[in-house]
Amino acid sequence: MQCTLKRAGATSHQAPRQQRGVAAIEFMLIMALLLPAFYVGVAFAVTLLAQQMVTQATAEGARAALRGCSLADRENLATQAVRNDLSWPAVPVGQPQFVQDAQYPCPADGTTSASTPTQCILHVTLSVKQQLVANWPGLGDLIPQTLNASAAVTLNTSDLGAGSTCVSG
């Protein structure tokens, strides 16, 4: 019995005709795994980018609400800031929701009295239905269809009203 050892990197002695198509099969098997993995990575990256942009827009809306005199002015300024900040991705943006804090509500007309708390808190909430990523089977459970963000701003009520420098809607 004769035993032969092959050295590393040695070529096969089989005829090229017998190996034809093996590379194509290997390429197909590898690409069948790599393409979905690449797509999932891109889908997660786009989702994280969109979530960051929605969060940033909500924070900008809360900051813009600081400049308003009345509650309506604050809501209009916040809505404008959210829409200006969300120019990309071009998805339909819903109306931002403005929720008064139960413990520290903001005066609706911007005027204060002795019974008004010294601070008021305004919550800005935004929900965006995500349409950036195609829904592949099995991917819908991993990537959220709705992106939500919320920001809160604390207003000093002594700065509200006629004597302050505020902006009307």
Contact map, one row per residue, 1 for C-alpha under 8 A:
1110000000000000000000000000000000000000000000000000000000000000000000000000000000000000000000000000000000000000000000000000000000000000000000000000000000000000000000000
1111000000000000000000000000000000000000000000000000000000000000000000000000000000000000000000000000000000000000000000000000000000000000000000000000000000000000000000000
1111100000000000000000000000000000000000000000000000000000000000000000000000000000000000000000000000000000000000000000000000000000000000000000000000000000000000000000000
0111110000000000000000000000000000000000000000000000000000000000000000000000000000000000000000000000000000000000000000000000000000000000000000000000000000000000000000000
0011111000000000000000000000000000000000000000000000000000000000000000000000000000000000000000000000000000000000000000000000000000000000000000000000000000000000000000000
0001111101000000000000000000000000000000000000000000000000000000000000000000000000000000000000000000000000000000000000000000000000000000000000000000000000000000000000000
0000111111000000000000000000000000000000000000000000000000000000000000000000000000000000000000000000000000000000000000000000000000000000000000000000000000000000000000000
0000011111000000000000000000000000000000000000000000000000000000000000000000000000000000000000000000000000000000000000000000000000000000000000000000000000000000000000000
0000001111100000000000000000000000000000000000000000000000000000000000000000000000000000000000000000000000000000000000000000000000000000000000000000000000000000000000000
0000011111110000000000000000000000000000000000000000000000000000000000000000000000000000000000000000000000000000000000000000000000000000000000000000000000000000000000000
0000000011111000000000000000000000000000000000000000000000000000000000000000000000000000000000000000000000000000000000000000000000000000000000000000000000000000000000000
0000000001111100000000000000000000000000000000000000000000000000000000000000000000000000000000000000000000000000000000000000000000000000000000000000000000000000000000000
0000000000111110000000000000000000000000000000000000000000000000000000000000000000000000000000000000000000000000000000000000000000000000000000000000000000000000000000000
0000000000011111011000000000000000000000000000000000000000000000000000000000000000000000000000000000000000000000000000000000000000000000000000000000000000000000000000000
0000000000001111111000000000000000000000000000000000000000000000000000000000000000000000000000000000000000000000000000000000000000000000000000000000000000000000000000000
0000000000000111111100000000000000000000000000000000000000000000000000000000000000000000000000000000000000000000000000000000000000000000000000000000000000000000000000000
0000000000000011111100000000000000000000000000000000000000000000000000000000000000000000000000000000000000000000000000000000000000000000000000000000000000000000000000000
0000000000000111111100000000000000000000000000000000000000000000000000000000000000000000000000000000000000000000000000000000000000000000000000000000000000000000000000000
0000000000000111111111000000000000000000000000000000000000000000000000000000000000000000000000000000000000000000000000000000000000000000000000000000000000000000000000000
0000000000000001111111100000000000000000000000000000000000000000000000000000000000000000000000000000000000000000000000000000000000000000000000000000000000000000000000000
0000000000000000001111111000000000000000000000000000000000000000000000000000000000000000000000000000000000000000000000000000000000000000000000000000000000000000000000000
0000000000000000001111111100000000000000000000000000000000000000000000000000000000000000000000000000000000000000000000000000000000000000000000000000000000000000000000000
0000000000000000000111111110000000000000000000000000000000000000000000000000000000000000000000000000000000000000000000000000000000000000000000000000000000000000000000000
0000000000000000000011111111000000000000000000000000000000000000000000000000000000000000000000000000000000000000000000000000000000000000000000000000000000000000000000000
0000000000000000000011111111100000000000000000000000000000000000000000000000000000000000000000000000000000000000000000000000000000000000000000000000000000000000000000000
0000000000000000000001111111110000000000000000000000000000000000000000000000000000000000000000000000000000000000000000000000000000000000000000000000000000000000000000000
0000000000000000000000111111111000000000000000000000000000000000000000000000000000000000000000000000000000000000000000000000000000000000000000000000000000000000000000000
0000000000000000000000011111111100000000000000000000000000000000000000000000000000000000000000000000000000000000000000000000000000000000000000000000000000000000000000000
0000000000000000000000001111111110000000000000000000000000000000000000000000000000000000000000000000000000000000000000000000000000000000000000000000000000000000000000000
0000000000000000000000000111111111000000000000000000000000000000000000000000000000000000000000000000000000000000000000000000000000000000000000000000000000000000000000000
0000000000000000000000000011111111100000000000000000000000000000000000000000000000000000000000000000000000000000000000000000000000000000000000000000000000000000000000000
0000000000000000000000000001111111110000000000000000000000000000000000000000000000000000000000000000000000000000000000000000000000000000000000000000000000000000000000000
0000000000000000000000000000111111111000000000000000000000000000000000000000000000000000000000000000000000000000000000000000000000000000000000000000000000000000000000000
0000000000000000000000000000011111111100000000000000000000000000000000000000000000000000000000000000000000000000000000000000000000000000000000000000000000000000000000000
0000000000000000000000000000001111111110000000000000000000000000000000000000000000000000000000000000000000000000000000000000000000000000000000000000000000000000000000000
0000000000000000000000000000000111111111000000000000000000000000000000000000000000000000000000000000000000000000000000000000000000000000000000000000000000000000000000000
0000000000000000000000000000000011111111100000000000000000000000000000000000000000000000000000000000000000000000000000000000000000000000000000000000000000000000000000000
0000000000000000000000000000000001111111110000000000000000000000000000000000000000000000000000000000000000000000000000000000000000000000000000000000000000000000000000000
0000000000000000000000000000000000111111111000000000000000000000000000000000000000000000000000000000000000000000000000000000000000000000000000000000000000000000000000000
0000000000000000000000000000000000011111111100000000000000000000000000000000000000000000000000000000000000000000000000000000000000000000001000000000000000000000000000000
0000000000000000000000000000000000001111111110000000000000000000000000000000000000000000000000000000000000000000000000000000000000000000000000000000000000000000000000000
0000000000000000000000000000000000000111111111000000000000000000000000000000000000000000000000000000000000000000000000000000000000000000000000000000000000000000000000000
0000000000000000000000000000000000000011111111100000000000000000000000000000000000000000000000000000000000000000000000000000000000001000000000100000000000000000000000000
0000000000000000000000000000000000000001111111110000000000000000000000000000000000000000000000000000000000000000000000000000000000000000000000100000000000000000000000000
0000000000000000000000000000000000000000111111111000000000000000000000000000000000000000000000000000000000000000000000000000000000000000000000000000000000000000000000000
0000000000000000000000000000000000000000011111111100000000000000000000000000000000000000000000000000000000000000000000000000000000011000000000000000000000000000000000000
0000000000000000000000000000000000000000001111111110000000000000000000000000000000000000000000000000000000000000000000000000000000011000000000100000000000000000000000000
0000000000000000000000000000000000000000000111111111000000000000000000000000000000000000000000000000000000000000000000000000000000000000000000000000000000000000000000000
0000000000000000000000000000000000000000000011111111100000000000000000000000000000000000000000000000000000000000000000000000000000000000000000000000000000000000000000000
0000000000000000000000000000000000000000000001111111110000000000000000000000000000000000100000000000000000000000000000000000000000000000000000000010000000000000000000000
0000000000000000000000000000000000000000000000111111111000000000000000000000000000000000000000000000000000000000000000000000000000000000000000000011100000000000000000000
0000000000000000000000000000000000000000000000011111111100000000000000000000000000000000000000000000000000000000000000000000000000000000000000000000000000000000000000000
0000000000000000000000000000000000000000000000001111111110000000000000000000000000000100000000000000000000000000000000000000000000000000000000000000000000000000000000000
0000000000000000000000000000000000000000000000000111111111000000000000000000000000000100000000000000000000000000000000000000010100000000000000000011100000000000000000000
0000000000000000000000000000000000000000000000000011111111100000000000000000000000000000000000000000000000000000000000000000000000000000000000000001111000000000000000000
0000000000000000000000000000000000000000000000000001111111110000000000000000000000001000000000000000000000000000000000000000000000000000000000000000000000000000000000000
0000000000000000000000000000000000000000000000000000111111111000000000000000000011101100000000000000000000000000000000000000000000000000000000000000000000000000000000000
0000000000000000000000000000000000000000000000000000011111111100000000000000000001000000000000000000000000000000000000000001110000000000000000000000111000000000000000000
0000000000000000000000000000000000000000000000000000001111111110000000000000000000000000000000000000000000000000000000000001000000000000000000000000011100000000000000000
0000000000000000000000000000000000000000000000000000000111111111000000000000010011001000000000000000000000000000000000000000000000000000000000000000000000000000000000000
0000000000000000000000000000000000000000000000000000000011111111100000000000111111000000000000000000000000000000000000000001000000000000000000000000000000000000000000000
0000000000000000000000000000000000000000000000000000000001111111110000000000010000000000000000000000000000000000000000000111000000000000000000000000001110000000000000000
0000000000000000000000000000000000000000000000000000000000111111111000000000010000000000000000000000000000000000000000000000000000000000000000000000000010000000000000000
0000000000000000000000000000000000000000000000000000000000011111111100000100110010000000000000000000000000000000000000000000000000000000000000000000000000000000000000000
0000000000000000000000000000000000000000000000000000000000001111111100001110110000000000000000000000000000000000000000000000000000000000000000000000000010000000000000000
0000000000000000000000000000000000000000000000000000000000000111111100000100000000000000000000000000000000000000000000000000000000000000000000000000000010100000000000000
0000000000000000000000000000000000000000000000000000000000000011111110000100100000000000000000000000000000000000000000000000000000000000000000000000000000000000000011100
0000000000000000000000000000000000000000000000000000000000000001111111101100100000000000000000000000000000000000000000000000000000000000000000000000000000000000000001111
0000000000000000000000000000000000000000000000000000000000000000001111101100000000000000000000000000000000001100000000000000000000000000000000000000000000000001110001110
0000000000000000000000000000000000000000000000000000000000000000000111111100000000000000000000000000000000111100000000000000000000000000000000000000000000000001100000010
0000000000000000000000000000000000000000000000000000000000000000000111111110000000000000000000000000000001111100000000000000000000000000000000000000000000000000000000000
0000000000000000000000000000000000000000000000000000000000000000000001111111000000000000000000000000000000010000000000000000000000000000000000000000000000000000000000001
0000000000000000000000000000000000000000000000000000000000000000100111111111100000000000000000000000000000000000000000000000000000000000000000000000000000000000000000111
0000000000000000000000000000000000000000000000000000000000000001111111111111110000000000000000000000000000000000000000000000000000000000000000000000000000000000000000001
0000000000000000000000000000000000000000000000000000000000000000100000111111111000000000000000000100000000000000000000000000000000000000000000000000000000000000000000000
0000000000000000000000000000000000000000000000000000000000000000000000011111111100000000000000000000000000000000000000000000000000000000000000000000000000000000000000001
0000000000000000000000000000000000000000000000000000000000001001101100001111111110000000000000000000000000000000000000000000000000000000000000000000000000000000000000001
0000000000000000000000000000000000000000000000000000000000011111100000000111111111000000000000000000000000000000000000000000000000000000000000000000000000000000000000000
0000000000000000000000000000000000000000000000000000000000001000000000000011111111100000000000110000000000000000000000000000000000000000000000000000000000000000000000000
0000000000000000000000000000000000000000000000000000000000001000000000000001111111110000000000000000000000000000000000000000000000000000000000000000000000000000000000000
0000000000000000000000000000000000000000000000000000000010011001000000000000111111111000000000000000000000000000000000000000000000000000000000000000000000000000000000000
0000000000000000000000000000000000000000000000000000000011011000000000000000011111111100000000010000000000000000000000000000000000000000000000000000000000000000000000000
0000000000000000000000000000000000000000000000000000000010000000000000000000001111111110000010000000000000000000000000000000000000000000000000000000000000000000000000000
0000000000000000000000000000000000000000000000000000000000000000000000000000000111111110000000000000000000000000000000000000000000000000000000000000000000000000000000000
0000000000000000000000000000000000000000000000000000000110010000000000000000000011111110000000000000000000000000000000000000000000000000000000000000000000000000000000000
0000000000000000000000000000000000000000000000000000110010000000000000000000000001111111110000000000000000000000000000000000000000000000000000000000000000000000000000000
0000000000000000000000000000000000000000000000000000000000000000000000000000000000111111110000000000000000000000000000000000000000000000000000000000000000000000000000000
0000000000000000000000000000000000000000000000000000000000000000000000000000000000000111111000000000000000000000000000000000000000000000000000000000000000000000000000000
0000000000000000000000000000000000000000000000000100000000000000000000000000000000000111111000000000000000000000000000000000000000010000000000000000000000000000000000000
0000000000000000000000000000000000000000000000000000000000000000000000000000000000000111111100000000000000000000000000000000000000000000000000000000000000000000000000000
0000000000000000000000000000000000000000000000000000000000000000000000000000000000000001111110000000000000000000000000000000000111110000000000000000000000000000000000000
0000000000000000000000000000000000000000000000000000000000000000000000000000000000000000011111000000000000000000000000000000000110000000000000000000000000000000000000000
0000000000000000000000000000000000000000000000000000000000000000000000000000000000100000001111100000000000000000000000000000001110000000000000000000000000000000000000000
0000000000000000000000000000000000000000000000000000000000000000000000000000000000000000000111110000000000000000000000000000011100000000000000000000000000000000000000000
0000000000000000000000000000000000000000000000000000000000000000000000000000001000000000000011111000000000000000000000000000010000000000000000000000000000000000000000000
0000000000000000000000000000000000000000000000000000000000000000000000000000001001000000000001111100000000000000000000000001111000000000000000000000000000000000000000000
0000000000000000000000000000000000000000000000000000000000000000000000000000000000000000000000111110000000000000000000000011110000000000000000000000000000000000000000000
0000000000000000000000000000000000000000000000000000000000000000000000000010000000000000000000011111000000000000000000000111100000000000000000000000000000000000000000000
0000000000000000000000000000000000000000000000000000000000000000000000000000000000000000000000001111100000000000000000000111100000000000000000000000000000000000000000000
0000000000000000000000000000000000000000000000000000000000000000000000000000000000000000000000000111110111000000000000001110000000000000000000000000000000000000000000000
0000000000000000000000000000000000000000000000000000000000000000000000000000000000000000000000000011111111000000000000011110000000000000000000000000000000000000000000000
0000000000000000000000000000000000000000000000000000000000000000000000000000000000000000000000000001111110000000000000000000000000000000000000000000000000000000000000000
0000000000000000000000000000000000000000000000000000000000000000000000000000000000000000000000000000111110000000000000000000000000000000000000000000000000000000000000000
0000000000000000000000000000000000000000000000000000000000000000000000000000000000000000000000000001111111000000000010111000000000000000000000000000000000000000000000000
0000000000000000000000000000000000000000000000000000000000000000000000000000000000000000000000000001111111100000000000011100000000000000000000000000000000000000000000000
0000000000000000000000000000000000000000000000000000000000000000000000100000000000000000000000000001100111110100000000111100000000000000000000000000000000101000000000000
0000000000000000000000000000000000000000000000000000000000000000000001100000000000000000000000000000000011111111000100000000000000000000000000000000000000000000000000000
0000000000000000000000000000000000000000000000000000000000000000000001110000000000000000000000000000000001111110000000000000000000000000000000000000000000000000000000000
0000000000000000000000000000000000000000000000000000000000000000000011100000000000000000000000000000000000111110000000000000000000000000000000000000000000000000100000000
0000000000000000000000000000000000000000000000000000000000000000000011100000000000000000000000000000000001111111000000000000000000000000000000000000000000001001100000000
0000000000000000000000000000000000000000000000000000000000000000000000000000000000000000000000000000000000111111100000000000000000000000000000000000000000000001110000000
0000000000000000000000000000000000000000000000000000000000000000000000000000000000000000000000000000000000100111111100000000000000000000000000000000000000001101100000000
0000000000000000000000000000000000000000000000000000000000000000000000000000000000000000000000000000000000000011111100000000000000000000000000000000000000000000000000000
0000000000000000000000000000000000000000000000000000000000000000000000000000000000000000000000000000000000000001111100000000000000000000000000000000000000000000000000000
0000000000000000000000000000000000000000000000000000000000000000000000000000000000000000000000000000000000000001111110000000000000000000000000000000000000000000000000000
0000000000000000000000000000000000000000000000000000000000000000000000000000000000000000000000000000000000100001111111000000000000000000000000000000000000001000000000000
0000000000000000000000000000000000000000000000000000000000000000000000000000000000000000000000000000000100000000001111110000000000000000000000000000000000001000000000000
0000000000000000000000000000000000000000000000000000000000000000000000000000000000000000000000000000000000000000000111110000000000000000000000000000000000011100000000000
0000000000000000000000000000000000000000000000000000000000000000000000000000000000000000000000000000000101000000000011111000000000000000000000000000000001111000000000000
0000000000000000000000000000000000000000000000000000000000000000000000000000000000000000000000000000100111000000000011111100000000000000000000000000000001111000000000000
0000000000000000000000000000000000000000000000000000000000000000000000000000000000000000000000000001100111000000000000111110000000000000000000000000000111100000000000000
0000000000000000000000000000000000000000000000000000000000000100000000000000000000000000000000000111100011000000000000011111000000000000000000000000000111100000000000000
0000000000000000000000000000000000000000000000000000000000000100000000000000000000000000000000001111100000000000000000001111100000000000000000000000011110000000000000000
0000000000000000000000000000000000000000000000000000000001101100000000000000000000000000000000011110000000000000000000000111110000000000000000000000011100000000000000000
0000000000000000000000000000000000000000000000000000000001000000000000000000000000000000000000011110000000000000000000000011111000000000000000000001111000000000000000000
0000000000000000000000000000000000000000000000000000010001000000000000000000000000000000000001111000000000000000000000000001111100000000000000000001110000000000000000000
0000000000000000000000000000000000000000000000000000000000000000000000000000000000000000000011010000000000000000000000000000111110000000000000000111100000000000000000000
0000000000000000000000000000000000000000000000000000010000000000000000000000000000000000001111000000000000000000000000000000011111000000000000000111000000000000000000000
0000000000000000000000000000000000000000000000000000000000000000000000000000000000000000001110000000000000000000000000000000001111100000000000001110000000000000000000000
0000000000000000000000000000000000000000000000000000000000000000000000000000000000000000001000000000000000000000000000000000000111111000000000011110000000000000000000000
0000000000000000000000000000000000000000000000000000000000000000000000000000000000000000001000000000000000000000000000000000000011111100000000001000000000000000000000000
0000000000000000000000000000000000000000000001100000000000000000000000000000000000000000101000000000000000000000000000000000000001111100000000000000000000000000000000000
0000000000000000000000000000000000000000001001100000000000000000000000000000000000000000000000000000000000000000000000000000000001111110000000000000000000000000000000000
0000000000000000000000000000000000000000000000000000000000000000000000000000000000000000000000000000000000000000000000000000000000111111000000000000000000000000000000000
0000000000000000000000000000000000000000000000000000000000000000000000000000000000000000000000000000000000000000000000000000000000001111101100000000000000000000000000000
0000000000000000000000000000000000000000000000000000000000000000000000000000000000000000000000000000000000000000000000000000000000000111111100000000000000000000000000000
0000000000000000000000000000000000000000000000000000000000000000000000000000000000000000000000000000000000000000000000000000000000000011111100000000000000000000000000000
0000000000000000000000000000000000000000000000000000000000000000000000000000000000000000000000000000000000000000000000000000000000000001111111000000000000000000000000000
0000000000000000000000000000000000000001000000000000000000000000000000000000000000000000000000000000000000000000000000000000000000000011111111100000000000000000000000000
0000000000000000000000000000000000000000000000000000000000000000000000000000000000000000000000000000000000000000000000000000000000000011111111111000000000000000000000000
0000000000000000000000000000000000000000000000000000000000000000000000000000000000000000000000000000000000000000000000000000000000000000011111110000000000000000000000000
0000000000000000000000000000000000000000000000000000000000000000000000000000000000000000000000000000000000000000000000000000000000000000011111110000000000000000000000000
0000000000000000000000000000000000000000001100100000000000000000000000000000000000000000000000000000000000000000000000000000000000000000001111111000000000000000000000000
0000000000000000000000000000000000000000000000000000000000000000000000000000000000000000000000000000000000000000000000000000000001000000000111111110000000000000000000000
0000000000000000000000000000000000000000000000000000000000000000000000000000000000000000000000000000000000000000000000000000000011100000000100111110000000000000000000000
0000000000000000000000000000000000000000000000000000000000000000000000000000000000000000000000000000000000000000000000000000001111000000000000011111000000000000000000000
0000000000000000000000000000000000000000000000000110010000000000000000000000000000000000000000000000000000000000000000000000001111000000000000011111100000000000000000000
0000000000000000000000000000000000000000000000000010011000000000000000000000000000000000000000000000000000000000000000000000111100000000000000000111110000000000000000000
0000000000000000000000000000000000000000000000000010011001000000000000000000000000000000000000000000000000000000000000000000111000000000000000000011111000000000000000000
0000000000000000000000000000000000000000000000000000001001100000000000000000000000000000000000000000000000000000000000000011110000000000000000000001111100000000000000000
0000000000000000000000000000000000000000000000000000001001100100000000000000000000000000000000000000000000000000000000000011100000000000000000000000111110000000000000000
0000000000000000000000000000000000000000000000000000000000100100000000000000000000000000000000000000000000000000000000001111000000000000000000000000011111000000000000000
0000000000000000000000000000000000000000000000000000000000000110110000000000000000000000000000000000000000000000000000001110000000000000000000000000001111100000000000000
0000000000000000000000000000000000000000000000000000000000000000000000000000000000000000000000000000000000000000000000111100000000000000000000000000000111110000000000000
0000000000000000000000000000000000000000000000000000000000000000010000000000000000000000000000000000000001000000000000111100000000000000000000000000000011111000000000000
0000000000000000000000000000000000000000000000000000000000000000000000000000000000000000000000000000000000000000000001110000000000000000000000000000000001111111000000000
0000000000000000000000000000000000000000000000000000000000000000000000000000000000000000000000000000000001000101000111110000000000000000000000000000000000111111000000000
0000000000000000000000000000000000000000000000000000000000000000000000000000000000000000000000000000000000000001000001000000000000000000000000000000000000011111100000000
0000000000000000000000000000000000000000000000000000000000000000000000000000000000000000000000000000000000000000000000000000000000000000000000000000000000011111101100000
0000000000000000000000000000000000000000000000000000000000000000000011000000000000000000000000000000000000000111000000000000000000000000000000000000000000011111111101000
0000000000000000000000000000000000000000000000000000000000000000000011000000000000000000000000000000000000001111000000000000000000000000000000000000000000000111111100000
0000000000000000000000000000000000000000000000000000000000000000000010000000000000000000000000000000000000000010000000000000000000000000000000000000000000000001111110000
0000000000000000000000000000000000000000000000000000000000000000000000000000000000000000000000000000000000000000000000000000000000000000000000000000000000000011111110000
0000000000000000000000000000000000000000000000000000000000000000000000000000000000000000000000000000000000000000000000000000000000000000000000000000000000000011111111000
0000000000000000000000000000000000000000000000000000000000000000001000000000000000000000000000000000000000000000000000000000000000000000000000000000000000000000011111100
0000000000000000000000000000000000000000000000000000000000000000001110000000000000000000000000000000000000000000000000000000000000000000000000000000000000000001000111110
0000000000000000000000000000000000000000000000000000000000000000001110001000000000000000000000000000000000000000000000000000000000000000000000000000000000000000000011111
0000000000000000000000000000000000000000000000000000000000000000000111001000000000000000000000000000000000000000000000000000000000000000000000000000000000000000000001111
0000000000000000000000000000000000000000000000000000000000000000000100011101100000000000000000000000000000000000000000000000000000000000000000000000000000000000000000111
